[in-house]
């Protein structure tokens, strides 16, 4: 059954794109397509994503699980930054939080449209933090090719009870830029500490992090432009319920984009 779905997906895709030499669109080719889409004044469907325009926002939304699915929201007249939500169905409230930050600050928001444990139509996982060839990664690469200094803010949730160290168990925010990072993670963490004193940056203040193998660390992004923020469940609940807390969080993000 899975093989039948894959064949049907390929046949569908070949009807709307010229990229049919291989069963799947490679990241580099899809990046070129998305870059052209960003620069086009006449937006339209892109491969397996359906286009729509709502309230001056351009949407691309997956019509199937092909290439991992995915959703893109793009608008002008905002800062050249990206909000990334890879686990909207698993990390509760991250989509709502990301959407509010996007609506206040950024031009681009990316998210998954299928649960990360969904069946895949190819050999790659549906988990956007691990999957290489998808709309999410290609859109980030394409956007940075047009805006070299664009910062990517990726929001994740985590379960405090599953952490081992006392610091991680009480953490509300954990900020990272990979294994090293620069002053940006420290600046952001200091600001988040005004919301919760249990705000830390990785790896100097806390050594536990869920995103150490994040696929974006393996792509050719602008150095230090990828900021990964893990948020505890209690804090995520506060952010969607308390307007003041959400405003504080949004203000912290504005300081690093």
C-alpha positions as a LaTeX table, in Angstrom:
\begin{tabular}{lrrr}
\hline
Residue & $x$ (\AA) & $y$ (\AA) & $z$ (\AA) \\
\hline
Unk1 & 0.00 & 0.00 & 0.00 \\
Unk2 & 2.84 & 2.36 & 0.89 \\
Unk3 & 4.54 & 1.66 & $-2.45$ \\
Unk4 & 1.31 & 2.39 & $-4.32$ \\
Unk5 & 1.03 & 5.76 & $-2.56$ \\
Unk6 & 4.62 & 6.58 & $-3.50$ \\
Unk7 & 4.04 & 5.76 & $-7.18$ \\
Unk8 & 0.86 & 7.84 & $-7.28$ \\
Unk9 & 2.66 & 10.76 & $-5.64$ \\
Unk10 & 5.44 & 10.63 & $-8.22$ \\
Unk11 & 2.97 & 10.51 & $-11.09$ \\
Unk12 & 1.10 & 13.49 & $-9.67$ \\
Unk13 & 4.27 & 15.48 & $-9.20$ \\
Unk14 & 5.46 & 14.80 & $-12.76$ \\
Unk15 & 2.25 & 16.39 & $-13.97$ \\
Unk16 & 3.06 & 19.76 & $-12.37$ \\
Unk17 & 6.86 & 19.97 & $-12.38$ \\
Unk18 & 9.74 & 19.12 & $-14.69$ \\
Unk19 & 11.74 & 17.58 & $-11.83$ \\
Unk20 & 10.90 & 13.93 & $-12.60$ \\
Unk21 & 14.29 & 12.49 & $-13.43$ \\
Unk22 & 14.44 & 10.95 & $-9.94$ \\
Unk23 & 11.72 & 9.71 & $-7.57$ \\
Unk24 & 12.26 & 12.66 & $-5.21$ \\
Unk25 & 13.18 & 16.30 & $-5.61$ \\
Unk26 & 16.63 & 16.92 & $-4.19$ \\
Unk27 & 17.12 & 19.71 & $-1.68$ \\
Unk28 & 19.26 & 21.78 & $-4.05$ \\
Unk29 & 16.72 & 21.67 & $-6.87$ \\
Unk30 & 13.80 & 22.45 & $-4.60$ \\
Unk31 & 15.77 & 25.35 & $-3.10$ \\
Unk32 & 16.13 & 26.85 & $-6.57$ \\
Unk33 & 12.39 & 26.47 & $-7.17$ \\
Unk34 & 11.51 & 28.14 & $-3.88$ \\
Unk35 & 14.00 & 30.96 & $-4.49$ \\
Unk36 & 12.36 & 31.66 & $-7.84$ \\
Unk37 & 8.95 & 31.54 & $-6.15$ \\
Unk38 & 10.03 & 34.14 & $-3.56$ \\
Unk39 & 11.22 & 36.47 & $-6.33$ \\
Unk40 & 8.22 & 36.02 & $-8.58$ \\
Unk41 & 5.60 & 38.76 & $-8.57$ \\
Unk42 & 3.02 & 36.24 & $-9.79$ \\
Unk43 & 2.81 & 33.61 & $-7.06$ \\
Unk44 & 1.35 & 30.22 & $-7.94$ \\
Unk45 & 1.38 & 26.57 & $-6.91$ \\
Unk46 & 4.79 & 25.00 & $-6.36$ \\
Unk47 & 5.26 & 21.28 & $-7.09$ \\
Unk48 & 3.20 & 19.55 & $-4.38$ \\
Unk49 & 2.14 & 22.69 & $-2.52$ \\
Unk50 & $-1.05$ & 24.61 & $-3.20$ \\
Unk51 & $-0.89$ & 28.40 & $-3.25$ \\
Unk52 & $-3.35$ & 30.83 & $-1.69$ \\
Unk53 & $-3.38$ & 34.50 & $-0.70$ \\
Unk54 & $-5.07$ & 35.59 & 2.53 \\
Unk55 & $-4.84$ & 38.98 & 4.22 \\
Unk56 & $-1.69$ & 39.90 & 2.25 \\
Unk57 & 0.02 & 36.66 & 3.28 \\
Unk58 & 1.18 & 34.15 & 0.69 \\
Unk59 & 0.57 & 30.51 & 1.63 \\
Unk60 & 1.98 & 27.27 & 0.25 \\
Unk61 & 0.40 & 24.21 & 1.83 \\
Unk62 & 1.10 & 20.56 & 1.07 \\
Unk63 & $-1.52$ & 18.61 & $-0.84$ \\
Unk64 & $-0.07$ & 15.27 & 0.33 \\
Unk65 & 2.78 & 13.70 & 2.29 \\
Unk66 & 5.02 & 14.08 & $-0.77$ \\
Unk67 & 8.48 & 15.44 & 0.19 \\
Unk68 & 7.36 & 15.45 & 3.82 \\
Unk69 & 4.42 & 17.81 & 3.32 \\
Unk70 & 4.84 & 21.22 & 4.94 \\
Unk71 & 3.42 & 24.74 & 5.05 \\
Unk72 & 4.99 & 28.08 & 4.17 \\
Unk73 & 3.59 & 31.53 & 5.03 \\
Unk74 & 5.30 & 34.54 & 3.48 \\
Unk75 & 4.67 & 38.26 & 3.70 \\
Unk76 & 6.47 & 41.49 & 2.87 \\
Unk77 & 6.86 & 44.63 & 4.98 \\
Unk78 & 8.43 & 42.81 & 7.91 \\
Unk79 & 11.91 & 41.89 & 9.11 \\
Unk80 & 13.85 & 39.37 & 7.03 \\
Unk81 & 13.69 & 36.59 & 9.60 \\
Unk82 & 12.23 & 33.08 & 9.76 \\
Unk83 & 10.05 & 31.34 & 12.34 \\
Unk84 & 10.40 & 27.55 & 12.19 \\
Unk85 & 7.92 & 25.16 & 13.84 \\
Unk86 & 9.01 & 21.58 & 13.04 \\
Unk87 & 6.74 & 19.72 & 15.51 \\
Unk88 & 3.43 & 21.60 & 15.60 \\
Unk89 & 1.40 & 18.47 & 16.45 \\
Unk90 & 3.85 & 17.05 & 18.99 \\
Unk91 & 5.19 & 20.14 & 20.79 \\
Unk92 & 1.91 & 21.58 & 22.02 \\
Unk93 & 1.33 & 25.33 & 21.48 \\
Unk94 & 4.55 & 25.93 & 19.55 \\
Unk95 & 2.57 & 26.77 & 16.40 \\
Unk96 & 0.41 & 29.35 & 18.18 \\
Unk97 & 3.47 & 30.90 & 19.83 \\
Unk98 & 5.41 & 30.96 & 16.58 \\
Unk99 & 2.48 & 32.43 & 14.67 \\
Unk100 & 2.26 & 35.37 & 17.09 \\
Unk101 & 5.98 & 36.11 & 16.80 \\
Unk102 & 5.78 & 35.80 & 13.01 \\
Unk103 & 2.79 & 38.13 & 12.78 \\
Unk104 & 4.65 & 40.73 & 14.83 \\
Unk105 & 8.11 & 40.52 & 13.33 \\
Unk106 & 9.04 & 38.19 & 10.46 \\
Unk107 & 8.52 & 37.67 & 6.75 \\
Unk108 & 8.56 & 33.89 & 6.74 \\
Unk109 & 7.04 & 31.10 & 8.82 \\
Unk110 & 7.50 & 27.38 & 8.17 \\
Unk111 & 5.82 & 24.41 & 9.80 \\
Unk112 & 5.02 & 20.74 & 9.32 \\
Unk113 & 1.59 & 19.60 & 8.15 \\
Unk114 & 1.94 & 15.96 & 9.22 \\
Unk115 & 2.86 & 14.41 & 12.55 \\
Unk116 & 6.51 & 13.51 & 12.77 \\
Unk117 & 5.59 & 9.84 & 13.25 \\
Unk118 & 3.42 & 9.77 & 10.11 \\
Unk119 & 4.15 & 7.29 & 7.34 \\
Unk120 & 6.56 & 8.69 & 4.76 \\
Unk121 & 6.25 & 8.30 & 1.00 \\
Unk122 & 10.00 & 7.98 & 0.62 \\
Unk123 & 12.90 & 6.65 & 2.67 \\
Unk124 & 13.24 & 9.84 & 4.73 \\
Unk125 & 11.61 & 10.49 & 8.09 \\
Unk126 & 8.68 & 12.89 & 8.38 \\
Unk127 & 10.40 & 14.49 & 11.39 \\
Unk128 & 11.38 & 17.98 & 10.21 \\
Unk129 & 14.27 & 18.23 & 12.66 \\
Unk130 & 15.86 & 15.22 & 10.90 \\
Unk131 & 14.50 & 15.20 & 7.34 \\
Unk132 & 16.85 & 16.72 & 4.74 \\
Unk133 & 14.80 & 17.09 & 1.56 \\
Unk134 & 11.68 & 19.14 & 2.24 \\
Unk135 & 10.03 & 22.52 & 1.79 \\
Unk136 & 11.15 & 23.65 & 5.23 \\
Unk137 & 14.89 & 23.37 & 4.62 \\
Unk138 & 14.77 & 24.53 & 1.00 \\
Unk139 & 12.77 & 27.63 & 1.97 \\
Unk140 & 15.29 & 28.56 & 4.65 \\
Unk141 & 18.21 & 28.12 & 2.26 \\
Unk142 & 16.40 & 30.05 & $-0.48$ \\
Unk143 & 15.44 & 32.86 & 1.89 \\
Unk144 & 18.99 & 33.21 & 3.18 \\
Unk145 & 20.29 & 33.30 & $-0.39$ \\
Unk146 & 18.19 & 36.46 & $-0.77$ \\
Unk147 & 18.73 & 37.77 & 2.78 \\
Unk148 & 22.18 & 36.74 & 3.99 \\
Unk149 & 21.68 & 38.00 & 7.54 \\
Unk150 & 18.24 & 36.43 & 8.05 \\
Unk151 & 17.94 & 34.79 & 11.47 \\
Unk152 & 16.07 & 31.51 & 11.85 \\
Unk153 & 14.18 & 31.08 & 15.13 \\
Unk154 & 13.11 & 27.47 & 15.69 \\
Unk155 & 10.71 & 26.69 & 18.55 \\
Unk156 & 10.53 & 23.32 & 20.28 \\
Unk157 & 8.85 & 21.94 & 23.36 \\
Unk158 & 10.38 & 19.61 & 25.93 \\
Unk159 & 9.26 & 17.59 & 28.93 \\
Unk160 & 11.02 & 18.68 & 32.13 \\
Unk161 & 10.31 & 15.31 & 33.74 \\
Unk162 & 12.39 & 13.52 & 31.10 \\
Unk163 & 15.51 & 15.55 & 31.79 \\
Unk164 & 18.22 & 14.16 & 34.08 \\
Unk165 & 19.99 & 17.13 & 35.63 \\
Unk166 & 18.37 & 19.39 & 38.24 \\
Unk167 & 19.01 & 22.42 & 36.02 \\
Unk168 & 17.29 & 20.90 & 33.01 \\
Unk169 & 14.37 & 19.62 & 35.10 \\
Unk170 & 13.52 & 23.14 & 36.22 \\
Unk171 & 14.33 & 24.90 & 32.96 \\
Unk172 & 11.65 & 26.92 & 31.18 \\
Unk173 & 13.80 & 28.12 & 28.27 \\
Unk174 & 16.91 & 26.52 & 26.77 \\
Unk175 & 18.62 & 28.48 & 24.00 \\
Unk176 & 21.26 & 27.14 & 21.65 \\
Unk177 & 23.08 & 27.92 & 18.42 \\
Unk178 & 24.69 & 24.52 & 18.06 \\
Unk179 & 27.72 & 23.26 & 19.99 \\
Unk180 & 29.32 & 26.70 & 20.20 \\
Unk181 & 27.20 & 29.72 & 19.38 \\
Unk182 & 28.09 & 33.34 & 20.06 \\
Unk183 & 26.93 & 36.28 & 22.17 \\
Unk184 & 23.40 & 36.15 & 20.66 \\
Unk185 & 22.34 & 33.13 & 22.72 \\
Unk186 & 23.55 & 34.88 & 25.85 \\
Unk187 & 21.70 & 38.09 & 25.00 \\
Unk188 & 18.47 & 36.19 & 24.30 \\
Unk189 & 18.79 & 34.12 & 27.47 \\
Unk190 & 19.30 & 37.23 & 29.61 \\
Unk191 & 16.10 & 38.69 & 28.20 \\
Unk192 & 14.15 & 35.45 & 28.71 \\
Unk193 & 15.36 & 35.42 & 32.31 \\
Unk194 & 13.03 & 38.37 & 32.91 \\
Unk195 & 10.16 & 35.98 & 32.18 \\
Unk196 & 11.65 & 33.01 & 34.07 \\
Unk197 & 14.84 & 32.83 & 36.09 \\
Unk198 & 15.09 & 29.23 & 34.84 \\
Unk199 & 16.42 & 30.28 & 31.44 \\
Unk200 & 19.68 & 28.77 & 30.24 \\
Unk201 & 21.86 & 28.53 & 27.16 \\
Unk202 & 23.53 & 25.39 & 25.84 \\
Unk203 & 26.07 & 23.97 & 26.50 \\
Unk204 & 27.65 & 26.28 & 29.10 \\
Unk205 & 24.72 & 26.51 & 31.52 \\
Unk206 & 22.85 & 23.31 & 30.69 \\
Unk207 & 24.17 & 20.23 & 28.93 \\
Unk208 & 20.87 & 18.57 & 27.96 \\
Unk209 & 19.29 & 19.53 & 24.66 \\
Unk210 & 16.86 & 17.79 & 22.34 \\
Unk211 & 18.19 & 19.38 & 19.16 \\
Unk212 & 21.86 & 18.37 & 19.08 \\
Unk213 & 21.34 & 16.40 & 15.85 \\
Unk214 & 19.09 & 18.96 & 14.16 \\
Unk215 & 19.40 & 18.75 & 10.38 \\
Unk216 & 19.79 & 22.53 & 10.04 \\
Unk217 & 23.22 & 22.30 & 11.66 \\
Unk218 & 24.33 & 20.26 & 8.63 \\
Unk219 & 23.11 & 22.73 & 6.01 \\
Unk220 & 24.97 & 25.72 & 4.64 \\
Unk221 & 23.30 & 28.42 & 6.72 \\
Unk222 & 24.82 & 31.78 & 7.60 \\
Unk223 & 27.05 & 31.18 & 10.67 \\
Unk224 & 25.25 & 31.66 & 14.01 \\
Unk225 & 21.96 & 32.50 & 12.25 \\
Unk226 & 20.09 & 29.43 & 13.55 \\
Unk227 & 18.67 & 29.92 & 17.06 \\
Unk228 & 17.01 & 26.91 & 18.66 \\
Unk229 & 14.68 & 27.59 & 21.62 \\
Unk230 & 13.27 & 24.78 & 23.76 \\
Unk231 & 10.29 & 25.75 & 25.92 \\
Unk232 & 8.86 & 23.77 & 28.82 \\
Unk233 & 5.19 & 22.76 & 28.73 \\
Unk234 & 4.19 & 25.01 & 31.68 \\
Unk235 & 5.85 & 27.98 & 29.98 \\
Unk236 & 4.19 & 27.21 & 26.64 \\
Unk237 & 0.85 & 27.22 & 28.42 \\
Unk238 & 1.67 & 30.56 & 30.01 \\
Unk239 & 2.67 & 32.07 & 26.68 \\
Unk240 & $-0.65$ & 31.21 & 25.00 \\
Unk241 & $-2.74$ & 32.24 & 28.01 \\
Unk242 & $-0.96$ & 35.36 & 29.27 \\
Unk243 & $-0.78$ & 38.20 & 26.78 \\
Unk244 & 1.82 & 40.08 & 28.83 \\
Unk245 & 4.12 & 37.05 & 28.96 \\
Unk246 & 3.73 & 36.52 & 25.22 \\
Unk247 & 4.57 & 40.18 & 24.60 \\
Unk248 & 7.70 & 39.83 & 26.72 \\
Unk249 & 8.75 & 36.74 & 24.77 \\
Unk250 & 8.14 & 38.51 & 21.46 \\
Unk251 & 10.20 & 41.46 & 22.62 \\
Unk252 & 13.10 & 39.15 & 23.49 \\
Unk253 & 12.97 & 37.65 & 20.01 \\
Unk254 & 12.98 & 41.13 & 18.46 \\
Unk255 & 16.34 & 41.84 & 20.13 \\
Unk256 & 18.13 & 39.09 & 18.20 \\
Unk257 & 16.53 & 39.31 & 14.75 \\
\hline
\end{tabular}
